[in-house]
């Protein structure tokens, strides 16, 4: 079975989750080739194993090279392994094993987080776990579909996510922008949002090396937390902190991946690397776990 057909069949099994991003009507898969809404808006499955559900071209800073760097860190170096293990544990303890769990990763990048979580949890849920990953970056989704064909991948805009109301029990939002209004719409009434944000020591070695004696040398996530609590009932805050040893090439991948350094010229980055011997990095993250605020 080719990737286009496999992607179409996966979406067909779960097409009730989707709505047309243009007119919000229901959608059906036709001949394992196209996803067509009741009003005739048509989106084709690609030979690379994903579907593009955006309504206009988009430009992002996330290139193929950046996603390759990120994948090297996530898969080869397992940079976020302790975080993902903590997420696994929380999901197992929160949802019933009898659930047919539906998970949407909003801003999934190259897909490694969602793929690992669903793979690890697959046997924990009697009725299965369905993972859907969306990102506005086509390059990220292409990488995800190439490496993790068992998951549904779509290029989609968080401003207009192509899903019906109350479709998901769990929304993942890992170091990615949010759209809390749409998150509330997509979440089942007893569902959860799990947002991962940096804590104050996240990548502190890079902050010290590149931004010493500036206001960017320190970081606080309290504004982010406050905004999250305005939209959701905050059920828990779980901090995950650890250090990771990285080879010089992996450190280069990290520097390429993080938005922290995107405003710095390549020559200036190299000068800093020549001056500082960076071989270890601090990962300091926080899981914000929220539920819908129900109107009284």
Buried (B, 14 or more C-beta within 10 A) or exposed (E): EEBBBBBBEBBEEEBEBBBBBBEBEEBBBEEBEBBBBEEEBEBEBBEBBBBBBBBEEEEEEBEBEBBBBBBBBBBEBEBBBBBBBBBBEBBEEBBEEEBEBBBBBBBBBBBBBBBBBBBBBEEBBEEEBBBBBBBBBBBBBBBBBBBBBEBBBBBBBBEBBBBBEBBBBBBBBBBBEBBBEBBBBBBBEEBBBBBBBBBEBBBBBBBBBBBEEEEEEEBEBEEBBEEBBEBBEBEEBBEBBEEBEBEEEBBBBBBBBBEBBEEBEEEEBEEBBEEBEBEEBBBBBBBBBBBBEEEE
